[in-house]
Amino acid sequence: MKHTPFTQKHIALGAKMAEFAGYNMPISYTGINDEHAAVRNNAGVFDVSHMGEFILKGENALDLIQRITTNDASKLTNGKAQYSCFTNNKGGIVDDLLVYCIEENKVYMLVVNAGNIAKDWNWVVQHNSNNVELHNISDKTGLLAIQGPNATKILQPLTDIDILNLKYYTFVKGTFAGVENVLISATGYTGAGGVEIYFPASSSDREDKEDNADKIWNAIFEAGRAENIKPIGLGARDTLRLEMGFCLYGNDIDDTTSPLEAGLGWITKLNKPTAFTAKEIIEKQKAEGIKRKLVGFEMIDRGIPRHDYAIKDAEGNTIGKVTSGTQSPSLGKAIGMGYVAVDNAGLDNEIFIDIRGRLIKAKIVKMPFA
């Protein structure tokens, strides 16, 4: 398994570790419910250094991004980011990603899912027909997500940059905890507020015995000690994102799901200046109507929905399948997401989850859940 710059810290803290996207990652420290509540109510630190980062440079960088992503990156100015996705030749989703505009029309960073780094890199390289300068900096980049309503207040003393007033989906670059060239982004996967910080994982100063990753980790926990900041594992990251209705690649979206089916029409700009891959297929879907759609549901009867469980109607006919499900720590009830036939996708529509042969009642609800 691969390691992040923080793997040994997780082990030393007693984290329950497991393989995720080829990396040895912390699943939980003190328990998912406890960690979930810490982020919703205070602040927590996620190691997400397993994510992938690509730098695109040159006068044709924006054109390449426009051709392979669904959102309109021409709207980005320096210091702004956007959520987007790559579509394949059949209209499915290669990956969902963030696009950062570092220097307008010249320098961009794409942040992709850990399990898709090789696939996404090959996809970008394959479409690079205009000599855009490409750099895969995934293995050199550390990434921590400090999430929660008190996150920026805790971090502000570690930098001269104003991060308390950083607007959603904007970012700044500067010195953080004594480390230069740190990108601080008002983004995250929890819906609880906070930032994500990208930094060169190792120090370029040979005299410096402490790597950047150690400096930043230690500084954050020292600054947050009085506020009881906590390290958070991937288990709570999953419950937090699911309560917000955020898609997880490989569960809720994949190479066979289209952005329209997944409720991602808002990042699919069919009228942008440059056509993206499979634009015509998605235009046809929009004109003719999709056959299935991703919905959120909450359980009425007792039971936890899990990935790939069948969704049925009252007569027992299969109308879809669960893509994500959990017991919501914030709501105290079981929730899930799944694809169902459009005719069955109305709000408050009663559905049934097939849990080990028993049909357990649920109803479709609006997302986010919490």
C-alpha positions in Angstrom: 0.0 0.0 0.0 1.1 3.6 -0.6 1.6 6.0 2.3 0.8 9.7 2.7 3.2 12.0 4.5 1.0 11.5 7.6 0.6 7.7 7.7 2.9 7.3 10.7 1.1 10.0 12.6 -2.2 8.2 12.1 -0.7 5.0 13.4 0.9 6.7 16.4 -2.5 8.2 17.3 -4.1 4.8 17.3 -6.2 5.2 14.2 -8.0 2.2 12.7 -6.2 1.9 9.4 -7.4 0.3 6.1 -6.7 0.3 2.4 -8.4 3.0 0.4 -7.6 3.7 -3.3 -4.3 1.9 -2.8 -3.3 4.0 0.3 -3.0 3.0 3.9 -5.6 5.5 5.3 -7.2 6.2 8.7 -10.8 5.1 8.9 -11.4 6.3 12.5 -9.7 7.4 15.6 -12.3 7.7 18.5 -15.3 6.5 16.5 -17.2 7.7 13.5 -20.1 9.4 15.4 -17.7 11.3 17.7 -15.6 12.5 14.8 -18.6 13.4 12.7 -20.0 15.6 15.6 -16.6 17.2 16.0 -16.6 18.4 12.4 -20.3 19.5 12.4 -19.9 21.4 15.7 -16.3 22.4 16.0 -13.3 21.5 13.7 -11.5 18.4 12.5 -8.5 17.6 10.3 -8.6 15.1 7.4 -5.6 13.8 5.7 -6.6 13.7 2.0 -3.0 13.7 0.6 -4.0 10.6 -1.4 -5.9 12.9 -3.8 -4.4 13.7 -7.2 -3.1 17.1 -8.4 -2.2 18.0 -12.0 -0.8 21.3 -13.2 -1.6 22.5 -16.7 0.4 25.4 -18.1 0.6 27.4 -21.3 -1.6 29.4 -23.7 -3.7 26.4 -24.6 -4.2 25.2 -21.0 -7.7 26.6 -20.8 -8.7 25.2 -24.2 -7.7 21.7 -23.0 -9.7 22.0 -19.8 -12.7 23.3 -21.8 -12.6 20.3 -24.1 -12.4 17.7 -21.4 -14.6 19.1 -18.6 -18.3 19.9 -18.5 -18.3 23.1 -16.5 -17.2 26.4 -18.1 -13.7 27.1 -16.9 -13.5 30.3 -19.0 -15.6 31.9 -16.1 -12.7 31.3 -13.7 -10.5 34.2 -12.7 -7.3 34.2 -10.6 -8.0 32.7 -7.1 -11.3 31.0 -8.1 -12.1 27.3 -8.3 -15.0 25.3 -9.7 -16.5 21.8 -9.4 -16.6 19.9 -12.7 -16.3 16.5 -14.2 -14.7 14.7 -17.1 -17.1 12.8 -19.4 -16.2 9.9 -21.6 -17.1 9.2 -25.2 -20.4 7.6 -24.1 -21.5 10.4 -21.8 -20.5 8.6 -18.6 -18.3 10.3 -15.9 -14.6 9.6 -16.0 -14.2 11.4 -12.7 -15.4 14.5 -10.8 -12.8 17.1 -10.0 -12.0 20.6 -8.9 -10.4 23.1 -11.3 -8.3 25.9 -9.8 -7.4 29.0 -11.8 -3.9 30.0 -10.6 -3.1 32.3 -13.5 -5.9 33.2 -15.8 -5.6 31.5 -19.3 -2.1 30.2 -18.4 -1.9 28.1 -15.2 -4.5 25.7 -13.7 -4.6 22.9 -11.2 -6.9 19.9 -11.5 -7.6 18.0 -8.3 -8.9 14.4 -9.0 -9.9 11.4 -6.9 -7.2 9.2 -5.5 -8.5 6.0 -7.1 -8.6 7.7 -10.5 -5.2 9.4 -10.7 -3.7 7.1 -13.4 -6.9 7.0 -15.4 -7.4 10.7 -15.2 -3.8 11.5 -16.1 -4.0 9.3 -19.1 -7.3 11.0 -20.1 -5.7 14.4 -19.9 -2.6 13.4 -21.8 -4.6 11.6 -24.5 -6.5 14.9 -25.2 -3.5 17.1 -25.0 -3.2 17.9 -28.8 -1.9 21.5 -28.4 1.3 21.0 -26.4 0.0 22.1 -23.0 2.7 21.7 -20.4 1.5 19.0 -17.9 2.8 18.1 -14.5 1.5 15.3 -12.3 2.4 16.6 -8.8 0.2 14.1 -6.9 3.1 12.3 -5.1 4.8 15.6 -4.1 1.7 17.3 -2.7 0.3 17.2 0.8 -3.3 18.0 1.3 -5.2 18.5 4.6 -8.9 19.4 4.9 -9.6 21.3 8.1 -13.3 21.4 8.3 -16.0 22.7 10.6 -17.5 26.0 11.8 -14.4 26.9 13.9 -11.7 25.8 11.4 -10.7 29.1 10.0 -10.7 30.8 13.4 -8.2 28.1 14.7 -6.0 28.4 11.6 -5.9 32.2 11.2 -3.0 32.8 13.6 -0.8 30.5 11.4 -0.9 32.8 8.4 -0.8 36.5 7.5 -3.4 35.8 4.8 -7.0 36.7 5.7 -8.7 33.3 5.6 -11.6 34.2 7.9 -13.3 36.0 5.0 -12.3 33.7 2.2 -15.4 33.2 0.0 -16.6 29.7 -0.9 -14.7 28.2 -3.9 -12.0 30.8 -3.8 -8.4 30.4 -2.7 -5.2 32.2 -1.8 -1.5 31.3 -1.9 1.1 32.3 0.6 3.0 31.3 3.8 1.2 29.0 6.3 2.8 27.7 9.5 6.2 28.9 8.2 5.8 26.9 5.0 5.9 28.8 1.7 3.8 28.2 -1.4 0.8 26.9 0.4 -2.6 27.1 -1.4 -5.5 27.6 1.0 -8.9 26.9 -0.5 -12.4 27.5 0.8 -13.6 24.1 -0.3 -14.4 20.8 1.3 -16.5 17.6 1.2 -18.4 18.0 4.5 -20.7 21.0 4.2 -19.5 22.2 7.6 -17.3 25.1 6.4 -13.5 25.3 6.6 -10.6 25.0 4.2 -8.4 22.6 2.3 -4.6 23.3 2.2 -2.2 22.1 -0.5 1.5 22.3 0.1 4.8 20.8 -1.1 5.1 17.7 1.2 8.8 18.0 1.6 11.0 20.9 2.4 13.3 22.3 -0.3 15.7 23.5 2.4 18.3 20.8 3.0 19.2 22.4 6.4 15.6 22.0 7.5 15.2 18.6 9.3 11.4 18.9 9.6 9.4 18.3 6.4 6.6 20.7 5.5 4.0 18.0 6.2 5.3 17.7 9.8 5.5 21.4 10.3 1.9 22.0 9.1 0.4 19.1 11.0 2.1 20.0 14.3 1.3 23.7 14.0 -2.4 23.0 13.3 -2.8 20.7 16.3 -0.8 23.1 18.5 -3.0 26.0 17.4 -6.2 24.0 17.9 -5.3 22.3 21.2 -7.4 24.7 23.3 -10.3 24.4 20.9 -10.1 20.6 21.0 -9.5 20.2 17.3 -9.5 16.5 16.3 -8.0 14.2 13.6 -10.8 12.7 11.6 -10.9 9.5 9.5 -12.5 8.6 6.2 -15.5 7.0 8.0 -16.8 10.3 9.2 -15.8 11.9 5.9 -18.2 9.5 4.2 -21.1 10.2 6.7 -20.6 13.9 6.5 -20.6 14.0 2.6 -23.6 11.7 2.4 -25.6 14.0 4.7 -24.9 16.8 2.2 -25.9 14.6 -0.8 -22.3 14.9 -2.2 -21.5 12.2 -4.8 -18.7 9.7 -4.2 -17.0 8.4 -7.3 -17.3 4.7 -7.7 -20.5 4.6 -5.7 -22.9 7.4 -6.8 -21.1 8.3 -10.1 -18.9 6.3 -12.5 -18.2 5.6 -16.1 -21.8 4.5 -16.8 -23.6 7.4 -15.1 -24.2 10.7 -16.9 -24.0 14.1 -15.2 -27.7 14.6 -15.9 -28.7 11.3 -14.2 -26.5 12.2 -11.2 -28.1 15.6 -10.7 -25.0 17.4 -12.0 -26.7 19.3 -14.7 -25.6 22.5 -12.9 -22.0 21.8 -13.8 -22.8 20.7 -17.3 -22.7 23.8 -19.5 -24.0 22.8 -22.9 -23.7 26.4 -24.2 -20.1 27.1 -23.2 -17.9 28.4 -26.0 -15.9 25.1 -26.4 -17.7 21.7 -26.8 -16.7 19.1 -24.3 -16.4 15.3 -24.8 -19.9 13.7 -25.4 -21.7 17.0 -25.4 -24.0 15.8 -28.2 -24.9 12.7 -26.2 -25.8 14.7 -23.2 -27.7 17.3 -25.3 -29.8 14.4 -26.6 -30.4 13.1 -23.1 -31.6 16.5 -22.0 -33.9 16.8 -25.1 -35.4 13.3 -24.8 -35.4 13.1 -21.0 -33.3 10.7 -18.8 -34.7 7.3 -17.8 -33.3 7.2 -14.2 -32.0 9.7 -11.7 -30.1 9.9 -8.5 -32.3 10.5 -5.5 -32.0 10.8 -1.7 -34.1 8.8 0.6 -34.6 8.2 4.3 -35.7 5.0 5.9 -39.1 4.9 7.5 -38.8 1.3 8.8 -35.7 0.1 10.6 -32.7 -0.9 8.5 -29.5 0.4 7.0 -29.3 0.7 3.2 -26.0 -0.4 1.7 -24.3 0.0 -1.7 -25.9 -2.2 -4.4 -29.1 -3.1 -2.4 -32.1 -3.3 -4.8 -34.7 -0.5 -4.6 -38.2 -1.8 -5.2 -41.8 -0.5 -5.5 -44.7 -1.6 -3.3 -45.4 -4.6 -5.7 -41.8 -5.8 -5.3 -40.7 -4.7 -8.8 -37.0 -3.6 -9.0 -36.9 0.1 -9.9 -33.3 0.9 -9.0 -30.4 0.4 -6.7 -28.8 2.0 -3.7 -25.4 3.7 -4.3 -24.6 5.0 -0.8 -26.2 4.5 2.6 -25.5 5.0 6.3 -27.0 5.7 9.7 -26.9 9.5 9.8 -25.1 10.7 13.0 -26.7 14.2 12.8 -30.3 13.0 12.1 -30.3 9.7 14.1 -31.9 7.9 11.2 -30.8 5.8 8.2 -30.4 7.7 4.9 -29.2 6.8 1.4 -28.8 7.7 -2.2 -29.6 5.7 -5.3 -30.7 5.6 -8.9 -34.4 5.0 -9.5 -36.6 5.1 -12.6 -37.7 8.7 -13.2 -41.4 7.7 -12.8 -40.6 6.7 -9.2 -38.4 9.6 -8.4 -40.9 12.1 -7.0 -40.4 13.7 -3.6 -42.2 11.8 -0.7 -42.6 8.8 -3.0 -42.6 5.5 -1.0 -40.0 3.0 -2.0 -38.6 -0.2 -0.5 -35.0 -1.3 0.1 -34.4 -5.0 -0.3 -32.3 -5.8 2.8 -31.5 -9.5 2.9 -34.8 -10.4 1.3 -37.0 -8.1 3.4 -38.6 -5.0 1.8 -37.9 -2.1 4.2 -39.9 1.0 3.7 -38.3 4.4 2.8 -39.3 7.6 1.2 -37.6 9.9 -1.3 -36.6 13.3 0.3 -34.8 16.4 -0.8 -31.1 16.7 -0.4 -29.1 17.8 1.5 -30.4 15.7 4.3 -28.9 17.7 7.2 
